[in-house]
Amino acid sequence: MSMPKGFKSRKGYATIAEIPGAMDYRTIAEKMTADGDKMNHATARNVFLSAMRKLALPIHSLYDLDDDDDSIMVTAKDPEFQSGIVDMIDEYGIENLR
Amino acid sequence: MTELLEGFFKQVGKTDLLSREQEIEISKRIEAGDKRARDQMIKANLRLAISIAKQYQNKGCDMEDLIQESSIGLIKAIDRFDWRRGFKFSTYACWWIKQSVRTHIASHSASFKLPTYAKNMMFKIQQANAEYEREFGQKPTNQEVADLLGVSIDTIESMIECTVPSVSIDKALGSDGGGGTRTLRDTIPDESDSVETVIDNQKILQALRGAMSSLTPREEKIVRLRFGIAEPDDDTERFPITESEYSDLKDAARAAKKVGAK
């Protein structure tokens, strides 16, 4: 994926290579489409980031961080944040976090 | 050094050493059953016992125990000494004292006891190492020692591992015992989470709980798929994917990517 000139991600990009059973956006899109929710990989990514954004929001409030959309989106995309969410879900189970 | 030990050393230092003639005379009295003469012989030679015990300190045993063992060796030597042979008592006694101390170290320096064959094997390994070093001017590898002794390398490695001295974490720091009340345990960092981290995690958890409830079923499903989170066993309706299905989906996604690229 090309990036605007001069753009440099500070913490790298979130990857799923090291998470067993994790899927890339295209595979997710295929699965969702097969299950009757037609979407392409970009939509899969957008829905995922929307979920991450919802999870990042209370963290920003908790630590008194900027709560503008851009700042929250930066956290939502942050691989370290996403990795932290995976660890939390792994430890407590997604059902127990609801 | 403990006060008790210092007092003992001072007391021992006050006793005069025996001359050759005195040794013979006392030995004759011991033979005749004189218990006072035996005590005198012990007291006069305690300095020898202590000096030998000191040679074996830092071998994993307390100095007090080493002195006790060397004293036992000294008593054995006194009971077996034959003045008619013409040797000085110290020449004869040092062998008994060393034997007593070495036996004690062999059985008490480690937290577990090694069987005799293992001790013999260790002795052979040390000898092979020394001989190799003398001949080639460098230390042999474990494989070379194993070849020399005709045993497997696993045996050699296990033996070496067994002989690593174990140290009590309650042992006071500092060789002179003057290191205050600090023990080895006090220097081991606590790797568990600090109270602040635990509280922080609890707050994050609480915050996430609320946020997780706000995810739509669609978002939750995609988060699960993205992170490969195990699907609930009882929810085969929403998560009916099997391994082969996953493989098929991946192939389809790859094909779609290729089409997109064209």
Interface residues (C-beta under 8 A of the other chain):
Chain A: I16 I19 P20 G21 A22 M23 D24 Y25 R26 T27 I28 A29 E30 K31 M32 A34 D35 D37 H41 A44 V47 F48 S50 A51 M52 K54 L55 L57 P58 I59 S61 L62 I85 V86 M88 I89 D90 Y92 I94 E95 L97 R98
Chain B: K203 I204 L205 A207 L208 R209 G210 A211 M212 S213 S214 L215 R218 E219 E220 K221 I222 V223 R224 L225 R226 F227 G228 I229 A230 P232 R238 P240 I241 Y246 L249 K250 A252 A253 R254 A256 K257
